[in-house]
Each structure stands twice: as C-alpha cells, then as structure tokens.
Amino acid sequence: MSAQAQLAEISRPYVERRSGVHGGRPVIRGTRLPVSSIVQRYRHGRSVEEILSDYPQLNPAQVHDALSYFYDHRSEIEQEILELNDLDKAMREYPPTLQPPRS
C-alpha cells in the first residue's frame, strides 16, 4: 500500500470535509473553522495554548489533530494557504465596493 493510500485511511476524529463548507476544504469537525487557519497561526509562532485563546470553542485535541492533518497533507494545505493569501486573486473575485473619490 502506498504512503498516500495509508494517509487516506487514517481516521481523523476532529477534521472533516463537508461539501458546501469552505468549498470542501478540511475544517474542524462540527465547525466552519478551516485547518489552514490553525496552521497559519501556528506558523506565525502562536503556541497551541495561544491558538486556543484565539478560538476558545476548540479543545487541545482539535488543534493537535488539525496540525497532524497538516503534516500528513502538507502540500494540499500549503497550496490552500497560498491561494487564500493571493491578494490579486481576492481583489478580482471580490472587488472593493468603496471607490476613491474622482478628481
């Protein structure tokens, strides 16, 4: 069995994908909180305790499971983070509604 197939079989008690929730991206089960949000905070130096402070509705196991999911699906989550932080794409998809005054 390939490593990728083994990863697909790992049960994640706190991470799920649901169609219609963040485009099917992985989220914390029972929430709409994307795994990528937790990963971004962790990468910016936030500890698990600080992430829990940011998201008091979560418990430590949920945060650790999200980070574990990231390490098993690194390229997928990194691509998601790149797309989420693409300002040019966001501006095209969601143009600002306030326009500067015309001179």
N, C-alpha and C positions, 0 to 999 in steps of 0.2 A: 504494500500500500504506500502511495506517495506521501510525502510530508504534507502537501496541500490537502489531500484527502483526509489525512489524520486530523488536521486542524478543523476541517469542516464537520467532523464528528464530535468535536469537543462540545460538551454541554455548557452553556453559559447561563448560570441562574439569574444574572442581573442584566444581561444585554440581549436585546432583541431587535428585529427588523419588522416593521409593520408597513404595509403599503398604505399610502396616504399620510404617513407621519414622517416629515422631513424627507420626502422623496424616497423612502425605504432605506435611508441611512441608518446605521446602528445607533440605538438610543438605550438609555437606562430603562429597563422593563417597568412598565406602569407609569412612565413619564414621557415627556416630549424632549428630554434633555439629551442632545447628541453626545456620543462618546468623544467626538472631536473637541467639544467644549472643555471637557475634563482634561484631555490631552494637552490642549493649548495652555491651559492654566499651569499644568504640571511642567511643561516645557519652559514656561516663564518663571520657574523657580518656586511655584507655590507647593507647599507640602500637602500631604493628604489631609492633615488637620485644617490647613487654610482653605483647601477646596471645600471641605465640609462646612466651614464657616461661610463660604460663598453660597453653598447650596445646602442649607440646614435640613431640607427634606430628605437628603440622602444619608445613608449609613456607610461606615468604612468599607464594608464588604462590597457595596455597589461601586465605590470609587476604585477599589483594587481590581474588581472584575473588569471595569472599563479599561484600566491601564493594561491588564493582562490581555484583553482583546486587542488593544493597540499593538502590543508586542508580537502577537500572533498574526496580525493583519496590517503590519506597518505601512506597506506601500499604498494600500487602499486608503487608510486614514490620512497619510501624508498628502495624497492626491486631493482628498476631500478638503483638507485644511488649505492647500494651495488655491483651490477653486473658491473657497469661502473668502479668502483674503485677496482675491483678484479685484481690485478697486475698479479697473476699467470695465470689466465684465459687469460688475454690480451697477455701475453708472449707466451702462447700456440697457440693462434689464429693468432697472428702477431709476429712471431719470428724476432728477430733483424737481419738485413741484414749485419751489420758490425760484424765481428768476431774478438776477440782479437788475437794478433799475437801468433803463435805457438812457443814454446820454443824448 
